[in-house]
C-alpha cells in the first residue's frame, strides 16, 4: 500500500508497520511504501499515525459502505 507522496522518478522506500483494523483487529497484510524524500518527515509521521487510527480492513470497510 502506498502512503504519502512519491515524486516522478523517485525511489520508493518499503517498510513494515504493524497496523490492525480498528473494528475487527485483523493484522494488515503486506508492507507500506512511500517516496524517499517524504520518508521520516514530520508530515509522514503525522499521516502514518492518522492512517493507523482510521484503518479498516476490506471486510469492515465494505460493511461500513453497505450501511450507507
C-alpha positions in Angstrom: 0.0 0.0 0.0 1.3 3.5 -0.9 1.2 6.2 1.7 2.3 9.8 1.3 4.0 11.3 -1.7 6.1 9.7 -4.4 7.6 12.1 -7.0 8.2 11.1 -10.6 11.3 9.0 -10.9 11.9 8.9 -7.1 13.0 5.8 -5.3 10.4 4.1 -3.2 11.1 3.2 0.4 9.4 -0.1 1.6 8.8 -0.5 5.3 6.7 -2.7 7.6 4.5 -1.3 10.4 2.1 -3.4 12.4 -1.3 -2.0 11.7 -4.6 -3.5 12.9 -8.2 -3.0 11.7 -9.9 -0.7 14.2 -13.1 -2.8 14.1 -12.2 -6.5 14.0 -8.5 -6.3 15.0 -7.1 -8.2 11.9 -3.5 -7.5 11.1 -3.0 -5.7 7.8 -1.1 -7.9 5.3 1.9 -6.6 3.4 4.0 -3.5 3.8 3.8 0.1 3.0 5.7 2.3 0.5 6.5 6.0 0.3 8.9 8.3 -1.6 12.4 8.6 -0.4 12.2 12.3 0.2 8.9 12.0 2.2 10.0 9.1 4.4 10.6 10.1 8.1 9.5 13.7 7.7 7.1 15.2 10.2 4.3 15.1 7.6 4.9 11.4 7.0 4.8 10.6 10.7 1.6 12.5 11.2 0.0 10.9 8.2 1.1 7.4 9.3 -0.4 7.9 12.8 -3.7 9.1 11.3 -3.7 6.1 9.0 -3.2 3.7 11.9 -6.1 5.3 13.9 -8.6 5.2 11.0 -7.7 2.0 9.2 -10.4 -0.5 8.3 -9.7 -3.9 6.6 -11.5 -4.6 3.4 -14.3 -6.6 5.0 -15.1 -4.0 7.6 -14.8 -1.2 5.0 -17.4 -2.9 2.8 -19.8 -3.5 5.7 -19.5 0.2 6.5 -20.2 1.3 2.9 -23.2 -1.0 2.5 -24.8 0.6 5.6 -24.9 4.0 3.8 
